[in-house]
Amino acid sequence: MGETICLPQSARSITDTHVVYQVGGRGDNKKRSELKTLPPTRGRRELSNCNNVTKVLIQLMGETRRTPKNKKVLNKINAINMLSYVNKFPTGSKFEDCLCLAEWLVTHNANKIIIASKSQKLSVLSERRMFLLHRYHNAHIIQTSAEKIHTLPGARSLIRNASNLGTVTTIFSIALNDATSLHNLDVASRSLDSLSHFVSLMDKSGEDVSKERFKAGLPILDVQWTDSQKSENIRPILKVMNRLLSSNSPPFINISLEDKLIKYTNEVLSFKEIASFLPSSLDELEGVGFDFLSKAKSPLVVIPSLSPGIGLVPEVLPIFIVPGIQDKIEKVLETLTNKILYPTICINLQDHNNSLSNSARIIVKHMRNIQPVGPYNLVGVSWGGILALELARELQSQDLKIQLFLLDGAPDTTQSIAKLLGTGDELQCNLITRLLGIESNKVQEEIINFQDWKTRVAYALNEMTDLSPKKKLYLENGLESTYLRIIQLLNYKPTDKLLSGDVHLIRPKGDVQEDHCGLYK
């Protein structure tokens, strides 16, 4: 029954519907199912038909975000979020999932949220997330035990207590295998005239409850995992929750994270993430190798900006930028530095075999020669985020104030990209073939057969024709520099102590706002 929406597990952008396909039809069996493109008008009509029992695949991927044509629907959603969401209580066994949902609700102007969870003891991270929601969004979050809804009287008591705090308009159930509790919530909430959304994020065990609500004309959105698959988190659904709650959304949604189309699209997205993370051409890789061999006396390099110079305007403090794994920072950040009014200094990692904490101590000595006292403005770009964090910790250990900006440089984000390259032999072979642009299956197989990194690099470079000795030297060292920094990133583990200064995370347009990228660690 219902619709099938395929969601990415780690999508960089979600756009509006591009293609609508109809698979099979009423009475068709699997052998006779066929795939055909529907005209746009009919596709929209199929989506808005609540009695539709065919399967519809909605492609939610893309590189650009287009303005939805049906603005009335979105306006209605926004109005509900802003005016009607007073009390809501997500229920589920994993408290972190409940908090993700709570953060999404707060961004839609919710201010009173009840969470009924099986988790009794909160982690330090969960307590901090709740504290930040209250402090910066004035959100009042009440935690209670999910044991209450295991019985009908307990569910009614929970509904009654929630109603005493204000008008209850929305119920989310994000437990994946608790149909009894869902049934109790269903029965207990039927007396609520104010209820506009009842959302079940479960497996098929809750389908009977959803069908009964649908037959009774009660609000229901049933989002199911295909083949009872449990997602690592609910963030992919939150990316499109506004659309799912729209009046045109069908009441039954099947989420498939393993669909072939999604696998292919995720592979494409993963390729783009890696491509933006690593040197994108032989020339860039050669530049990385040149920097690796240069061994400058100081790790600090002044780069052009709109500032008249360091120290000429004492109240304008410099910006220290730690770049990612790219060629000259002047090229990468040229469009940015041309608009910066501050003196701008690039930080180069000189000793790739040294630990990041030791490198940070050395670099801070050079920084203090230029700027003796804080606050220090630090910017970490991509891979540079981990070194920027260590610099911030070293400065704070000397009782100096910092202000840190991470340009898509949160460790969780960059580590997840690096992990796409694999580990061990797989990592080495993927790096060599990707950075050198090797497509020959024979060469790739031979690289795998060698036993160590240096032998693999030497063989790959010898297979490339028309390389001068100097270019080959720079490429070899570019590979070495990149490999060492990837290993540093994969092994990086931040300390448990949180930074006390201001930390700003800047991410690409289209990324989910509620994703904190692990910066609470």
Secondary structure per residue as TSV (DSSP state, phi and psi in degrees):
chain	resnum	aa	ss	phi	psi
A	1	M	-	360.0	144.5
A	2	G	-	89.2	-158.3
A	3	E	E	-106.1	156.5
A	4	T	E	-117.8	117.4
A	5	I	E	-113.7	125.5
A	6	C	-	-96.2	127.5
A	7	L	-	-118.0	148.4
A	8	P	-	-82.0	153.4
A	9	Q	S	-80.9	-28.1
A	10	S	S	-148.1	68.3
A	11	A	-	-82.4	143.4
A	12	R	S	-83.4	-25.7
A	13	S	-	-153.0	145.9
A	14	I	B	-123.2	126.1
A	15	T	-	-118.0	-177.9
A	16	D	S	-73.5	169.0
A	17	T	-	-56.8	129.1
A	18	H	-	-102.8	-47.2
A	19	V	-	-133.2	138.2
A	20	V	E	-119.7	124.8
A	21	Y	E	-116.4	147.7
A	22	Q	E	-110.4	128.1
A	23	V	E	-109.9	118.6
A	24	G	S	67.4	-148.3
A	25	G	-	178.4	179.6
A	26	R	T	-60.3	122.9
A	27	G	T	88.3	-8.6
A	28	D	-	-75.1	146.2
A	29	N	-	-98.5	175.3
A	30	K	G	-63.5	-36.5
A	31	K	G	-66.7	-28.2
A	32	R	G	-99.8	5.2
A	33	S	-	-64.7	140.8
A	34	E	-	-137.0	156.9
A	35	L	E	-109.6	122.9
A	36	K	E	-140.7	146.3
A	37	T	E	-80.8	133.0
A	38	L	-	-93.8	144.8
A	39	P	-	-60.1	150.1
A	40	P	H	-53.2	-43.2
A	41	T	H	-63.5	-45.9
A	42	R	H	-67.7	-34.5
A	43	G	H	-60.3	-44.6
A	44	R	H	-66.2	-36.4
A	45	R	H	-65.5	-38.3
A	46	E	H	-63.4	-39.8
A	47	L	H	-68.6	-31.4
A	48	S	H	-89.2	-2.9
A	49	N	-	-86.3	105.4
A	50	C	T	-68.2	-20.7
A	51	N	T	-91.2	2.0
A	52	N	-	-67.0	131.6
A	53	V	-	-115.4	6.5
A	54	T	S	-83.8	170.1
A	55	K	E	-96.9	131.5
A	56	V	E	-124.8	129.8
A	57	L	E	-102.1	121.7
A	58	I	E	-109.1	120.5
A	59	Q	-	-83.9	119.4
A	60	L	-	-106.7	11.5
A	61	M	B	-98.1	158.2
A	62	G	-	167.7	174.5
A	63	E	S	-104.1	-17.7
A	64	T	S	-127.3	151.0
A	65	R	-	-103.4	119.7
A	66	R	-	-100.4	150.8
A	67	T	-	-70.1	126.5
A	68	P	-	-60.9	141.2
A	69	K	S	-72.8	-34.0
A	70	N	-	-92.3	79.5
A	71	K	H	-71.9	-25.8
A	72	K	H	-61.8	-38.4
A	73	V	H	-63.9	-46.4
A	74	L	H	-66.5	-37.9
A	75	N	H	-62.0	-39.1
A	76	K	H	-64.8	-41.7
A	77	I	H	-61.2	-47.4
A	78	N	H	-61.1	-38.8
A	79	A	H	-63.0	-42.0
A	80	I	I	-63.0	-45.6
A	81	N	I	-62.8	-38.7
A	82	M	I	-81.8	-34.8
A	83	L	I	-105.2	-30.7
A	84	S	I	-106.1	-23.7
A	85	Y	-	-74.8	101.7
A	86	V	-	-111.6	-58.2
A	87	N	E	-116.5	137.0
A	88	K	E	-146.0	147.2
A	89	F	E	-137.0	108.5
A	90	P	E	-74.0	140.8
A	91	T	E	-121.7	142.2
A	92	G	E	175.6	167.8
A	93	S	S	-85.4	-25.0
A	94	K	-	-103.3	110.4
A	95	F	H	-64.4	-33.9
A	96	E	H	-62.0	-37.2
A	97	D	H	-64.5	-40.6
A	98	C	H	-61.2	-39.5
A	99	L	H	-68.2	-37.2
A	100	C	H	-58.9	-43.7
A	101	L	H	-66.3	-40.3
A	102	A	H	-61.3	-41.1
A	103	E	H	-64.2	-37.5
A	104	W	H	-64.9	-41.6
A	105	L	H	-64.1	-38.9
A	106	V	H	-64.8	-36.3
A	107	T	H	-67.2	-14.7
A	108	H	T	-106.5	28.1
A	109	N	T	70.3	24.8
A	110	A	-	-74.4	144.3
A	111	N	-	-130.0	-8.9
A	112	K	E	-134.1	118.6
A	113	I	E	-133.5	130.5
A	114	I	E	-108.1	127.5
A	115	I	E	-113.1	117.0
A	116	A	E	-101.6	108.1
A	117	S	E	-130.4	153.5
A	118	K	S	-77.2	-15.7
A	119	S	-	-77.7	117.5
A	120	Q	-	-90.3	-42.9
A	121	K	S	-99.4	124.6
A	122	L	-	-87.3	144.9
A	123	S	-	-74.9	164.4
A	124	V	H	-60.4	-38.4
A	125	L	H	-63.2	-44.5
A	126	S	H	-64.7	-41.4
A	127	E	H	-62.6	-39.4
A	128	R	H	-68.6	-40.6
A	129	R	H	-61.3	-41.7
A	130	M	H	-65.5	-39.8
A	131	F	H	-61.2	-44.7
A	132	L	H	-66.6	-36.9
A	133	L	H	-63.3	-38.4
A	134	H	H	-73.7	-43.0
A	135	R	H	-69.9	-44.3
A	136	Y	H	-99.3	-16.2
A	137	H	H	-123.3	3.3
A	138	N	-	53.9	35.6
A	139	A	-	-88.9	130.6
A	140	H	E	-102.3	108.9
A	141	I	E	-110.2	122.9
A	142	I	E	-109.0	125.4
A	143	Q	E	-100.2	134.2
A	144	T	E	-139.3	169.1
A	145	S	E	-83.5	139.2
A	146	A	G	-73.5	-8.1
A	147	E	G	-60.8	-28.0
A	148	K	G	-59.2	-38.3
A	149	I	G	-87.6	7.8
A	150	H	G	-74.0	-16.2
A	151	T	S	-125.0	155.1
A	152	L	H	-65.0	-44.1
A	153	P	H	-59.7	-37.8
A	154	G	H	-65.5	-40.7
A	155	A	H	-64.1	-40.8
A	156	R	H	-65.1	-37.3
A	157	S	H	-63.9	-41.1
A	158	L	H	-64.1	-43.9
A	159	I	H	-61.9	-41.8
A	160	R	H	-65.1	-43.6
A	161	N	H	-64.5	-38.5
A	162	A	H	-65.1	-39.4
A	163	S	H	-66.5	-27.8
A	164	N	H	-68.2	-22.8
A	165	L	H	-86.6	-20.2
A	166	G	S	160.4	-174.0
A	167	T	-	-75.7	123.9
A	168	V	E	-87.4	119.0
A	169	T	E	-114.7	-19.0
A	170	T	E	-144.7	139.1
A	171	I	E	-128.6	127.8
A	172	F	E	-113.7	134.2
A	173	S	E	-120.4	112.6
A	174	I	-	-112.2	13.8
A	175	A	-	-71.0	142.5
A	176	L	S	-95.4	-9.3
A	177	N	S	-150.8	36.9
A	178	D	-	-125.2	76.3
A	179	A	H	-69.3	-30.8
A	180	T	H	-63.1	-47.6
A	181	S	H	-64.0	-38.3
A	182	L	H	-62.2	-42.0
A	183	H	H	-61.5	-42.9
A	184	N	H	-64.2	-41.5
A	185	L	H	-63.7	-39.8
A	186	D	H	-58.7	-51.9
A	187	V	H	-64.8	-44.7
A	188	A	H	-66.6	-28.0
A	189	S	H	-93.7	-3.3
A	190	R	T	-66.9	-18.8
A	191	S	T	-85.0	-2.7
A	192	L	-	-86.2	105.7
A	193	D	T	-71.2	-22.5
A	194	S	T	-80.3	-10.8
A	195	L	-	-70.9	118.3
A	196	S	-	-107.4	-19.8
A	197	H	E	-140.4	129.6
A	198	F	E	-127.7	107.6
A	199	V	E	-113.1	124.0
A	200	S	E	-111.2	114.3
A	201	L	E	-108.5	82.7
A	202	M	E	-137.4	-174.9
A	203	D	-	-88.8	-167.1
A	204	K	G	-69.6	-8.5
A	205	S	G	-65.0	-21.9
A	206	G	G	-96.9	7.7
A	207	E	H	-65.3	-36.3
A	208	D	H	-62.6	-41.0
A	209	V	H	-62.4	-44.2
A	210	S	H	-63.8	-39.8
A	211	K	H	-62.4	-41.7
A	212	E	H	-65.6	-39.5
A	213	R	H	-65.6	-39.9
A	214	F	H	-63.7	-43.7
A	215	K	H	-64.0	-33.3
A	216	A	T	-82.3	-0.7
A	217	G	T	74.3	21.6
A	218	L	-	-92.8	152.9
A	219	P	-	-62.3	133.6
A	220	I	-	-156.9	133.1
A	221	L	E	-128.7	112.0
A	222	D	E	-106.1	107.1
A	223	V	E	-105.3	114.7
A	224	Q	E	-113.0	148.8
A	225	W	E	-86.6	127.1
A	226	T	G	-62.8	135.4
A	227	D	G	57.2	34.5
A	228	S	G	55.4	32.2
A	229	Q	-	-78.9	129.8
A	230	K	-	-94.2	127.3
A	231	S	-	-78.9	154.2
A	232	E	S	-64.6	-33.6
A	233	N	-	-158.7	174.0
A	234	I	S	-99.7	7.0
A	235	R	H	-59.8	-38.3
A	236	P	H	-58.2	-33.4
A	237	I	H	-74.2	-38.5
A	238	L	H	-63.0	-26.7
A	239	K	T	-59.6	-30.2
A	240	V	T	-121.6	19.6
A	241	M	H	-63.0	-36.9
A	242	N	H	-56.7	-43.7
A	243	R	H	-67.7	-39.3
A	244	L	H	-64.7	-30.5
A	245	L	T	-88.4	0.2
A	246	S	S	-70.9	160.2
A	247	S	T	-65.8	-23.3
A	248	N	T	-89.2	-3.2
A	249	S	S	-76.9	137.6
A	250	P	-	-66.9	155.6
A	251	P	S	-76.1	-19.4
A	252	F	E	-120.5	121.9
A	253	I	E	-124.0	131.5
A	254	N	E	-106.0	124.6
A	255	I	E	-97.9	122.9
A	256	S	-	-121.3	112.0
A	257	L	S	-92.5	-2.6
A	258	E	S	-116.6	12.2
A	259	D	-	-63.9	145.4
A	260	K	H	-58.4	-39.1
A	261	L	H	-62.7	-41.1
A	262	I	H	-69.5	-39.5
A	263	K	H	-58.1	-44.7
A	264	Y	H	-65.4	-44.8
A	265	T	H	-65.2	-39.8
A	266	N	H	-64.1	-35.8
A	267	E	H	-62.9	-41.4
A	268	V	H	-64.2	-44.2
A	269	L	H	-65.2	-40.6
A	270	S	H	-62.1	-40.6
A	271	F	H	-60.4	-42.3
A	272	K	H	-66.6	-37.8
A	273	E	H	-63.4	-46.1
A	274	I	H	-65.1	-39.9
A	275	A	H	-62.0	-36.3
A	276	S	H	-80.2	-12.7
A	277	F	H	-93.1	-28.7
A	278	L	S	-111.3	165.7
A	279	P	-	-54.1	133.2
A	280	S	-	-96.0	-1.8
A	281	S	S	-154.8	167.2
A	282	L	H	-62.8	-36.3
A	283	D	H	-62.9	-42.4
A	284	E	H	-66.2	-41.6
A	285	L	H	-63.3	-37.4
A	286	E	H	-63.2	-39.6
A	287	G	H	-64.3	-38.5
A	288	V	H	-62.6	-40.9
A	289	G	H	-65.8	-38.2
A	290	F	H	-62.0	-45.6
A	291	D	H	-63.1	-37.2
A	292	F	H	-63.2	-33.5
A	293	L	H	-89.7	-15.7
A	294	S	H	-65.9	-37.3
A	295	K	-	51.0	56.7
A	296	A	-	-66.1	154.7
A	297	K	S	-65.0	-34.6
A	298	S	-	-118.4	142.1
A	299	P	S	-77.0	-4.4
A	300	L	E	-103.0	131.1
A	301	V	E	-128.9	122.7
A	302	V	E	-75.8	129.3
A	303	I	E	-116.7	153.5
A	304	P	-	-60.6	140.8
A	305	S	-	-152.0	-173.5
A	306	L	S	-83.6	-0.2
A	307	S	S	-74.1	145.2
A	308	P	S	-70.5	-18.0
A	309	G	-	146.7	163.8
A	310	I	T	-71.2	127.9
A	311	G	T	84.2	-10.0
A	312	L	T	-71.6	-30.5
A	313	V	S	-121.8	94.7
A	314	P	T	-55.8	-34.7
A	315	E	T	-76.4	-10.4
A	316	V	S	-100.6	102.1
A	317	L	-	-81.3	150.9
A	318	P	-	-71.9	164.6
A	319	I	E	-111.1	127.9
A	320	F	E	-102.7	118.0
A	321	I	E	-109.9	127.2
A	322	V	E	-102.8	112.1
A	323	P	-	-78.7	172.4
A	324	G	-	-87.1	-159.0
A	325	I	S	-90.4	76.9
A	326	Q	S	-136.9	179.2
A	327	D	S	-69.5	-163.0
A	328	K	-	-44.4	130.0
A	329	I	H	-63.0	-25.5
A	330	E	H	-61.5	-37.3
A	331	K	H	-72.7	-44.8
A	332	V	H	-64.6	-42.1
A	333	L	T	-109.2	22.3
A	334	E	H	-59.2	-44.7
A	335	T	H	-67.2	-27.4
A	336	L	H	-80.4	-49.5
A	337	T	H	-66.6	-25.0
A	338	N	T	-68.2	-10.7
A	339	K	T	-114.6	0.3
A	340	I	-	-88.0	129.7
A	341	L	-	-89.4	-4.5
A	342	Y	S	-95.9	151.9
A	343	P	-	-59.6	134.8
A	344	T	E	-120.9	127.7
A	345	I	E	-125.2	127.9
A	346	C	E	-91.7	136.3
A	347	I	E	-104.8	119.2
A	348	N	-	-103.6	134.4
A	349	L	-	-78.7	115.7
A	350	Q	-	-87.2	-44.4
A	351	D	-	-109.6	101.6
A	352	H	T	-73.1	-16.4
A	353	N	T	-89.8	-11.8
A	354	N	S	-78.6	151.6
A	355	S	-	-68.0	154.4
A	356	L	H	-63.5	-36.2
A	357	S	H	-66.6	-40.9
A	358	N	H	-67.2	-41.3
A	359	S	H	-61.0	-39.0
A	360	A	H	-62.4	-40.5
A	361	R	H	-62.8	-41.0
A	362	I	H	-66.4	-44.7
A	363	I	H	-66.2	-38.6
A	364	V	H	-61.7	-34.9
A	365	K	H	-60.0	-43.2
A	366	H	H	-66.8	-38.5
A	367	M	H	-62.4	-40.7
A	368	R	H	-72.7	-20.7
A	369	N	H	-67.5	-30.9
A	370	I	H	-88.1	-42.0
A	371	Q	-	-133.1	99.6
A	372	P	-	-64.9	-34.2
A	373	V	S	-127.1	163.7
A	374	G	S	-84.0	-176.5
A	375	P	-	-78.2	148.9
A	376	Y	E	-101.7	129.7
A	377	N	E	-93.6	112.1
A	378	L	E	-113.6	138.0
A	379	V	E	-129.0	122.1
A	380	G	E	-110.0	121.6
A	381	V	E	-105.0	119.4
A	382	S	T	53.7	-119.0
A	383	W	T	-55.3	-33.5
A	384	G	H	-61.4	-11.5
A	385	G	H	-60.9	-38.4
A	386	I	H	-70.1	-37.4
A	387	L	H	-70.6	-37.9
A	388	A	H	-61.5	-38.7
A	389	L	H	-64.0	-41.8
A	390	E	H	-68.2	-36.1
A	391	L	H	-63.2	-41.4
A	392	A	H	-63.2	-41.5
A	393	R	H	-65.5	-40.6
A	394	E	H	-65.3	-42.3
A	395	L	H	-64.0	-41.6
A	396	Q	H	-67.9	-30.9
A	397	S	H	-66.1	-19.0
A	398	Q	T	-100.3	18.7
A	399	D	T	60.7	35.9
A	400	L	-	-109.8	141.3
A	401	K	-	-82.1	147.7
A	402	I	E	-134.2	159.3
A	403	Q	E	-135.3	117.3
A	404	L	E	-113.5	131.6
A	405	F	E	-119.2	127.2
A	406	L	E	-110.4	112.0
A	407	L	E	-88.5	92.5
A	408	D	S	51.6	38.2
A	409	G	-	-119.0	19.5
A	410	A	-	-64.9	135.1
A	411	P	H	-54.4	-40.6
A	412	D	H	-60.2	-37.9
A	413	T	H	-70.0	-49.8
A	414	T	H	-69.2	-34.7
A	415	Q	H	-66.5	-38.1
A	416	S	H	-64.8	-34.1
A	417	I	H	-69.9	-44.1
A	418	A	H	-62.8	-34.2
A	419	K	H	-66.8	-20.3
A	420	L	T	-64.4	-21.2
A	421	L	T	-81.7	-10.5
A	422	G	-	93.1	-168.5
A	423	T	S	-134.3	164.2
A	424	G	H	59.4	-132.3
A	425	D	H	-62.3	-36.9
A	426	E	H	-62.7	-42.7
A	427	L	H	-60.9	-48.0
A	428	Q	H	-60.7	-47.8
A	429	C	H	-66.3	-40.4
A	430	N	H	-64.4	-41.4
A	431	L	H	-63.3	-47.6
A	432	I	H	-62.4	-49.8
A	433	T	H	-69.5	-35.2
A	434	R	H	-72.1	-47.7
A	435	L	H	-69.8	-32.2
A	436	L	T	-92.5	-2.5
A	437	G	T	66.7	34.9
A	438	I	-	-82.5	120.6
A	439	E	-	-112.0	-10.4
A	440	S	-	-68.2	122.4
A	441	N	H	-61.5	-36.7
A	442	K	H	-62.9	-46.1
A	443	V	H	-65.1	-41.0
A	444	Q	H	-61.8	-41.6
A	445	E	H	-65.9	-38.2
A	446	E	H	-67.2	-38.7
A	447	I	H	-60.7	-41.6
A	448	I	H	-63.6	-33.8
A	449	N	H	-71.1	-22.3
A	450	F	S	-73.4	157.7
A	451	Q	S	-97.5	-16.8
A	452	D	S	-141.3	166.0
A	453	W	H	-61.6	-51.8
A	454	K	H	-63.5	-38.8
A	455	T	H	-65.9	-39.8
A	456	R	H	-63.7	-43.9
A	457	V	H	-63.5	-46.2
A	458	A	H	-60.3	-44.1
A	459	Y	H	-63.8	-45.1
A	460	A	H	-61.5	-43.0
A	461	L	H	-68.0	-35.9
A	462	N	H	-67.5	-25.6
A	463	E	T	-79.3	-12.0
A	464	M	S	-91.4	126.0
A	465	T	S	-87.3	162.3
A	466	D	S	61.9	33.0
A	467	L	-	-102.5	125.4
A	468	S	-	-71.5	157.2
A	469	P	H	-56.3	-39.3
A	470	K	H	-66.7	-45.6
A	471	K	H	-62.9	-40.5
A	472	K	H	-63.3	-38.0
A	473	L	H	-64.0	-45.7
A	474	Y	H	-65.6	-40.7
A	475	L	H	-64.4	-41.1
A	476	E	H	-59.8	-44.1
A	477	N	H	-75.8	-27.9
A	478	G	H	-64.0	-42.1
A	479	L	H	-63.2	-43.3
A	480	E	H	-62.0	-46.0
A	481	S	H	-61.6	-45.6
A	482	T	H	-63.9	-44.3
A	483	Y	H	-63.1	-44.6
A	484	L	H	-63.3	-38.7
A	485	R	H	-73.2	-33.2
A	486	I	H	-64.3	-42.3
A	487	I	H	-62.3	-43.0
A	488	Q	H	-58.3	-42.6
A	489	L	H	-65.6	-46.4
A	490	L	H	-64.3	-30.4
A	491	N	H	-90.3	-3.3
A	492	Y	-	-71.6	129.5
A	493	K	-	-133.8	108.7
A	494	P	-	-67.1	153.8
A	495	T	-	-70.5	163.0
A	496	D	S	-72.6	-22.0
A	497	K	S	-75.5	126.1
A	498	L	-	-77.6	149.7
A	499	L	-	-70.3	143.1
A	500	S	-	-95.8	-9.7
A	501	G	S	-85.9	-175.8
A	502	D	E	-79.2	127.9
A	503	V	E	-121.1	121.6
A	504	H	E	-114.9	126.9
A	505	L	E	-103.9	123.3
A	506	I	E	-116.2	119.7
A	507	R	-	-123.5	164.2
A	508	P	-	-61.9	149.9
A	509	K	T	-59.4	134.4
A	510	G	T	104.0	-13.3
A	511	D	S	-74.0	150.1
A	512	V	-	-66.0	132.4
A	513	Q	T	-69.6	-29.3
A	514	E	T	-78.3	-10.6
A	515	D	-	-79.1	111.7
A	516	H	-	-85.9	-0.9
A	517	C	T	57.3	27.2
A	518	G	T	75.6	13.0
A	519	L	T	-76.1	-5.0
A	520	Y	T	-81.8	-7.9
A	521	K	-	-69.1	360.0
